Amino acid sequence: MSPDNGKTVILVAEDEAVVRTVVEAVLTKAGYEVLGAVDGAHALEISRQYPGRIHLLLTDVCMPSLQGPELARTIAVERPGIRILMMTGTPGISMQELPPNLLHKPFRPPDLIERIAAVLAET
């Protein structure tokens, strides 16, 4: 893995291959550097090995091996200042367990880009 070359770097953790592929393509087309992970444990491994700054973690809430909220808490401690955006297609998830930055699947590519821009702009 190489450093981010000045681009905004987004770590995407999504266990559904089709969703991950589409999200990665949309983000790459929008000019972001994308690090793709097949699940939460893989995302944590990528985060720990990546030498550059990761600006945003985009993670599915429900994944095998390491759930999105636990992944987000761990990475936030290890990479202070990282922004977090979670996504879910699972109905009935308790909103009290999740951060305010939540994107419901299915979503349109422009909605994804808009939400990412808004989360990155938060102070």
C-alpha positions as protocol buffer text, in pm:
chain_id: "A"
residue {
  index: 1
  type: MET
  ca { x: 0 y: 0 z: 0 }
}
residue {
  index: 2
  type: SER
  ca { x: 123 y: 344 z: -81 }
}
residue {
  index: 3
  type: PRO
  ca { x: 65 y: 677 z: 94 }
}
residue {
  index: 4
  type: ASP
  ca { x: -232 y: 883 z: -18 }
}
residue {
  index: 5
  type: ASN
  ca { x: -51 y: 1125 z: -256 }
}
residue {
  index: 6
  type: GLY
  ca { x: -249 y: 1422 z: -126 }
}
residue {
  index: 7
  type: LYS
  ca { x: -591 y: 1272 z: -194 }
}
residue {
  index: 8
  type: THR
  ca { x: -862 y: 1224 z: 64 }
}
residue {
  index: 9
  type: VAL
  ca { x: -838 y: 860 z: 171 }
}
residue {
  index: 10
  type: ILE
  ca { x: -1149 y: 658 z: 253 }
}
residue {
  index: 11
  type: LEU
  ca { x: -1139 y: 313 z: 409 }
}
residue {
  index: 12
  type: VAL
  ca { x: -1446 y: 117 z: 299 }
}
residue {
  index: 13
  type: ALA
  ca { x: -1548 y: -187 z: 507 }
}
residue {
  index: 14
  type: GLU
  ca { x: -1830 y: -379 z: 339 }
}
residue {
  index: 15
  type: ASP
  ca { x: -1879 y: -755 z: 338 }
}
residue {
  index: 16
  type: GLU
  ca { x: -2115 y: -763 z: 38 }
}
residue {
  index: 17
  type: ALA
  ca { x: -1885 y: -775 z: -266 }
}
residue {
  index: 18
  type: VAL
  ca { x: -2130 y: -612 z: -506 }
}
residue {
  index: 19
  type: VAL
  ca { x: -2198 y: -319 z: -272 }
}
residue {
  index: 20
  type: ARG
  ca { x: -1828 y: -276 z: -196 }
}
residue {
  index: 21
  type: THR
  ca { x: -1737 y: -277 z: -566 }
}
residue {
  index: 22
  type: VAL
  ca { x: -1999 y: -17 z: -652 }
}
residue {
  index: 23
  type: VAL
  ca { x: -1909 y: 207 z: -356 }
}
residue {
  index: 24
  type: GLU
  ca { x: -1538 y: 185 z: -438 }
}
residue {
  index: 25
  type: ALA
  ca { x: -1606 y: 274 z: -804 }
}
residue {
  index: 26
  type: VAL
  ca { x: -1826 y: 571 z: -711 }
}
residue {
  index: 27
  type: LEU
  ca { x: -1570 y: 706 z: -464 }
}
residue {
  index: 28
  type: THR
  ca { x: -1276 y: 655 z: -701 }
}
residue {
  index: 29
  type: LYS
  ca { x: -1464 y: 835 z: -979 }
}
residue {
  index: 30
  type: ALA
  ca { x: -1531 y: 1121 z: -736 }
}
residue {
  index: 31
  type: GLY
  ca { x: -1155 y: 1158 z: -682 }
}
residue {
  index: 32
  type: TYR
  ca { x: -1108 y: 981 z: -351 }
}
residue {
  index: 33
  type: GLU
  ca { x: -833 y: 729 z: -276 }
}
residue {
  index: 34
  type: VAL
  ca { x: -1014 y: 413 z: -166 }
}
residue {
  index: 35
  type: LEU
  ca { x: -890 y: 132 z: 56 }
}
residue {
  index: 36
  type: GLY
  ca { x: -1134 y: -159 z: 34 }
}
residue {
  index: 37
  type: ALA
  ca { x: -1187 y: -418 z: 307 }
}
residue {
  index: 38
  type: VAL
  ca { x: -1400 y: -733 z: 294 }
}
residue {
  index: 39
  type: ASP
  ca { x: -1504 y: -706 z: 660 }
}
residue {
  index: 40
  type: GLY
  ca { x: -1428 y: -529 z: 986 }
}
residue {
  index: 41
  type: ALA
  ca { x: -1123 y: -738 z: 1078 }
}
residue {
  index: 42
  type: HIS
  ca { x: -972 y: -677 z: 734 }
}
residue {
  index: 43
  type: ALA
  ca { x: -1041 y: -302 z: 766 }
}
residue {
  index: 44
  type: LEU
  ca { x: -863 y: -293 z: 1101 }
}
residue {
  index: 45
  type: GLU
  ca { x: -565 y: -475 z: 948 }
}
residue {
  index: 46
  type: ILE
  ca { x: -553 y: -228 z: 656 }
}
residue {
  index: 47
  type: SER
  ca { x: -576 y: 68 z: 893 }
}
residue {
  index: 48
  type: ARG
  ca { x: -289 y: -63 z: 1102 }
}
residue {
  index: 49
  type: GLN
  ca { x: -68 y: -125 z: 797 }
}
residue {
  index: 50
  type: TYR
  ca { x: -148 y: 188 z: 596 }
}
residue {
  index: 51
  type: PRO
  ca { x: 126 y: 447 z: 651 }
}
residue {
  index: 52
  type: GLY
  ca { x: -69 y: 756 z: 544 }
}
residue {
  index: 53
  type: ARG
  ca { x: -364 y: 942 z: 684 }
}
residue {
  index: 54
  type: ILE
  ca { x: -709 y: 787 z: 651 }
}
residue {
  index: 55
  type: HIS
  ca { x: -963 y: 1067 z: 648 }
}
residue {
  index: 56
  type: LEU
  ca { x: -1285 y: 867 z: 667 }
}
residue {
  index: 57
  type: LEU
  ca { x: -1405 y: 519 z: 758 }
}
residue {
  index: 58
  type: LEU
  ca { x: -1714 y: 415 z: 564 }
}
residue {
  index: 59
  type: THR
  ca { x: -1834 y: 94 z: 725 }
}
residue {
  index: 60
  type: ASP
  ca { x: -2130 y: -135 z: 709 }
}
residue {
  index: 61
  type: VAL
  ca { x: -2294 y: -180 z: 1049 }
}
residue {
  index: 62
  type: CYS
  ca { x: -2344 y: -558 z: 1030 }
}
residue {
  index: 63
  type: MET
  ca { x: -2044 y: -763 z: 917 }
}
residue {
  index: 64
  type: PRO
  ca { x: -1890 y: -1095 z: 1011 }
}
residue {
  index: 65
  type: SER
  ca { x: -1589 y: -1104 z: 1243 }
}
residue {
  index: 66
  type: LEU
  ca { x: -1603 y: -741 z: 1358 }
}
residue {
  index: 67
  type: GLN
  ca { x: -1918 y: -528 z: 1356 }
}
residue {
  index: 68
  type: GLY
  ca { x: -1912 y: -171 z: 1223 }
}
residue {
  index: 69
  type: PRO
  ca { x: -1963 y: 7 z: 1558 }
}
residue {
  index: 70
  type: GLU
  ca { x: -1680 y: -189 z: 1723 }
}
residue {
  index: 71
  type: LEU
  ca { x: -1455 y: -127 z: 1421 }
}
residue {
  index: 72
  type: ALA
  ca { x: -1535 y: 244 z: 1434 }
}
residue {
  index: 73
  type: ARG
  ca { x: -1456 y: 268 z: 1807 }
}
residue {
  index: 74
  type: THR
  ca { x: -1124 y: 88 z: 1765 }
}
residue {
  index: 75
  type: ILE
  ca { x: -1010 y: 288 z: 1462 }
}
residue {
  index: 76
  type: ALA
  ca { x: -1118 y: 616 z: 1622 }
}
residue {
  index: 77
  type: VAL
  ca { x: -887 y: 543 z: 1916 }
}
residue {
  index: 78
  type: GLU
  ca { x: -598 y: 437 z: 1692 }
}
residue {
  index: 79
  type: ARG
  ca { x: -647 y: 720 z: 1439 }
}
residue {
  index: 80
  type: PRO
  ca { x: -773 y: 1028 z: 1625 }
}
residue {
  index: 81
  type: GLY
  ca { x: -953 y: 1270 z: 1398 }
}
residue {
  index: 82
  type: ILE
  ca { x: -1077 y: 1009 z: 1152 }
}
residue {
  index: 83
  type: ARG
  ca { x: -1435 y: 1071 z: 1040 }
}
residue {
  index: 84
  type: ILE
  ca { x: -1687 y: 788 z: 1055 }
}
residue {
  index: 85
  type: LEU
  ca { x: -1986 y: 721 z: 830 }
}
residue {
  index: 86
  type: MET
  ca { x: -2182 y: 400 z: 880 }
}
residue {
  index: 87
  type: MET
  ca { x: -2420 y: 240 z: 635 }
}
residue {
  index: 88
  type: THR
  ca { x: -2685 y: -21 z: 689 }
}
residue {
  index: 89
  type: GLY
  ca { x: -2953 y: -207 z: 503 }
}
residue {
  index: 90
  type: THR
  ca { x: -3065 y: -393 z: 813 }
}
residue {
  index: 91
  type: PRO
  ca { x: -3407 y: -286 z: 941 }
}
residue {
  index: 92
  type: GLY
  ca { x: -3469 y: -264 z: 1313 }
}
residue {
  index: 93
  type: ILE
  ca { x: -3122 y: -165 z: 1427 }
}
residue {
  index: 94
  type: SER
  ca { x: -3135 y: 37 z: 1747 }
}
residue {
  index: 95
  type: MET
  ca { x: -3044 y: 393 z: 1658 }
}
residue {
  index: 96
  type: GLN
  ca { x: -2918 y: 445 z: 2013 }
}
residue {
  index: 97
  type: GLU
  ca { x: -2630 y: 207 z: 1938 }
}
residue {
  index: 98
  type: LEU
  ca { x: -2521 y: 397 z: 1628 }
}
residue {
  index: 99
  type: PRO
  ca { x: -2360 y: 735 z: 1566 }
}
residue {
  index: 100
  type: PRO
  ca { x: -2558 y: 1014 z: 1401 }
}
residue {
  index: 101
  type: ASN
  ca { x: -2369 y: 963 z: 1075 }
}
residue {
  index: 102
  type: LEU
  ca { x: -2571 y: 678 z: 928 }
}
residue {
  index: 103
  type: LEU
  ca { x: -2659 y: 618 z: 563 }
}
residue {
  index: 104
  type: HIS
  ca { x: -2940 y: 376 z: 485 }
}
residue {
  index: 105
  type: LYS
  ca { x: -2903 y: 129 z: 198 }
}
residue {
  index: 106
  type: PRO
  ca { x: -2996 y: 134 z: -75 }
}
residue {
  index: 107
  type: PHE
  ca { x: -2865 y: 479 z: -162 }
}
residue {
  index: 108
  type: ARG
  ca { x: -2788 y: 660 z: -485 }
}
residue {
  index: 109
  type: PRO
  ca { x: -2428 y: 750 z: -572 }
}
residue {
  index: 110
  type: PRO
  ca { x: -2494 y: 1127 z: -548 }
}
residue {
  index: 111
  type: ASP
  ca { x: -2639 y: 1075 z: -198 }
}
residue {
  index: 112
  type: LEU
  ca { x: -2326 y: 884 z: -95 }
}
residue {
  index: 113
  type: ILE
  ca { x: -2094 y: 1156 z: -226 }
}
residue {
  index: 114
  type: GLU
  ca { x: -2303 y: 1428 z: -59 }
}
residue {
  index: 115
  type: ARG
  ca { x: -2301 y: 1252 z: 280 }
}
residue {
  index: 116
  type: ILE
  ca { x: -1927 y: 1189 z: 263 }
}
residue {
  index: 117
  type: ALA
  ca { x: -1859 y: 1552 z: 179 }
}
residue {
  index: 118
  type: ALA
  ca { x: -2079 y: 1661 z: 471 }
}
residue {
  index: 119
  type: VAL
  ca { x: -1906 y: 1427 z: 718 }
}
residue {
  index: 120
  type: LEU
  ca { x: -1562 y: 1534 z: 601 }
}
residue {
  index: 121
  type: ALA
  ca { x: -1662 y: 1900 z: 643 }
}
residue {
  index: 122
  type: GLU
  ca { x: -1775 y: 1855 z: 1005 }
}
residue {
  index: 123
  type: THR
  ca { x: -1566 y: 2037 z: 1263 }
}
